[in-house]
Amino acid sequence: MESPLFGEREKAVIRWAELVARNEARHDESAFSRLAAHFDSTEIVELTTVAAFRGLMNRFMDSLQIELEGPELQARGGRSVASLEDLHAYVHNLAKL
């Protein structure tokens, strides 16, 4: 949250996604207020849906032992390294919702 790569809008999305992933969003009024400063109620529902769905898919795929990555990445040990630019672009696109 201290990174200068993300603006306040993006940081609000990141914090909200973390809370949704841990099923703690309902207990953090300040995180919701920060999010509401940048997004309307429809957008907040969409952001929450995306975060919750990703968590569901991770649990589903892990439980069934289904690899999320293709054979090429699995051959390298299953680890992907995203650049800071890739991460910034991903969060920036999420903040556009």
Buried (B, 14 or more C-beta within 10 A) or exposed (E): EEEEEBEEBBBBBBBBBBBBBEEEBEEBEEBBEBBEEBBEEEBBEBBBEBBBEEBEEEEEEEEEEEEEEEEEEEEEEEEEEEEEEEEBEEBBEBBEB
